[in-house]
């Protein structure tokens, strides 16, 4: 994990820390001690401190006076809000993709699912990346750049929920939900695609909310 490009130390420290949060290697609520991070990255504390400040501005990290920094832990209300918007976006995206997605778009969606299903069972980072790719491709298949941009505006918030759903990406239920979306799009059935996307988002939201409540009470 060591950074060895002195000319880009600040940017590299920021990008590495962000990647560790997005991938779930640094989970919600986890303390982010500057000395330990600086040692792990092979840099001084200053670029780590600056990286944490940038990540706090993006909503991935929270800084508390006297307590330091930690990966932000969303409240159940925030999770509900995020998934409500995600459902609106992905439901509409699936609906539109069913009439707009071409053969190459379908092939990309299928490839993303194959990558997800072929990832090692314990390799959550690869599973999260493949799952994120599938959903990004789904929204892109809608052919609406504004919808796509709004979806990616949720990236930071969704990253903070993935630690609570990382073991769900390869379950039989999730596989069935993903394939139901794909089958509906292939069948050119917009309403079925919307329903399948909404069922999938709701299933993840229910689990994530329950787990975040448990984490806050523990």
Residue pairs with C-beta under 8 A, 6 or more apart in sequence:
1 16
1 40
1 41
2 40
2 41
2 42
3 9
3 12
3 13
3 16
3 41
3 42
3 43
4 42
5 12
9 43
9 47
10 47
10 50
10 51
12 43
13 41
13 43
13 47
13 48
13 50
13 51
14 47
14 50
14 51
14 54
14 55
16 41
17 26
17 32
17 37
17 41
17 48
17 51
17 52
17 55
18 51
18 55
18 58
18 60
20 26
21 55
21 60
21 61
21 71
21 159
21 160
22 60
22 155
22 159
22 162
23 125
23 128
23 129
24 124
24 125
24 128
24 159
24 162
24 163
24 166
25 125
26 32
26 71
27 71
27 163
28 71
28 72
28 73
28 74
28 160
28 161
28 163
28 164
28 212
28 215
29 70
29 71
29 73
29 215
30 70
30 71
31 68
31 69
31 70
32 52
32 61
32 68
32 69
32 70
32 71
33 68
34 45
34 48
34 49
34 52
34 68
34 69
35 45
37 48
38 44
38 45
38 47
38 48
41 48
52 61
52 63
52 69
53 63
55 61
56 62
56 63
56 69
58 156
59 72
59 156
59 157
60 71
60 72
60 156
60 159
60 160
61 69
61 70
61 71
61 72
62 69
62 70
62 71
62 72
62 73
63 69
64 70
71 160
72 160
73 160
73 212
73 215
73 216
74 82
74 157
74 160
74 161
74 212
75 212
75 216
76 209
76 212
76 213
76 216
78 157
79 161
79 205
79 208
79 209
79 212
80 205
80 209
82 154
82 157
82 158
82 161
83 161
83 201
83 202
83 204
83 205
83 208
83 209
85 150
85 154
86 151
86 154
86 158
86 201
86 205
87 197
87 198
87 201
87 202
87 205
89 139
89 147
89 150
89 151
89 154
90 135
90 138
90 139
90 151
90 197
90 198
90 200
90 201
91 194
91 197
91 198
91 201
92 142
92 147
92 194
93 138
93 139
93 141
93 142
93 144
93 147
93 151
93 197
94 138
94 142
94 181
94 184
94 185
94 190
94 193
94 194
94 196
94 197
95 142
95 190
95 191
95 193
95 194
96 141
96 142
96 143
96 144
96 147
96 190
97 105
97 138
97 141
97 142
97 143
97 185
97 193
98 184
98 185
98 187
98 188
98 189
98 190
98 192
98 193
99 188
99 190
100 141
100 142
100 143
101 109
101 141
101 185
105 137
105 140
105 141
106 182
106 185
106 186
108 137
109 134
109 137
109 138
109 141
109 182
109 185
110 182
112 130
112 133
112 134
112 137
113 130
113 134
113 178
113 179
113 182
115 126
115 130
115 133
116 127
116 130
116 131
116 134
116 169
116 170
116 178
117 170
117 175
119 126
119 127
119 130
119 170
120 126
121 170
124 166
124 167
124 169
127 166
127 169
127 170
128 162
128 166
128 169
130 169
131 169
134 178
136 151
136 152
138 181
138 197
139 147
139 148
139 151
140 148
141 185
142 148
161 204
161 208
161 212
164 207
164 208
164 211
164 212
164 215
165 204
165 207
165 208
165 211
168 174
168 204
168 207
173 203
174 200
174 203
177 196
177 199
177 200
177 203
178 200
180 192
180 196
180 199
180 200
181 193
181 196
181 197
181 200
183 196
184 190
184 192
184 193
184 195
184 196
185 193
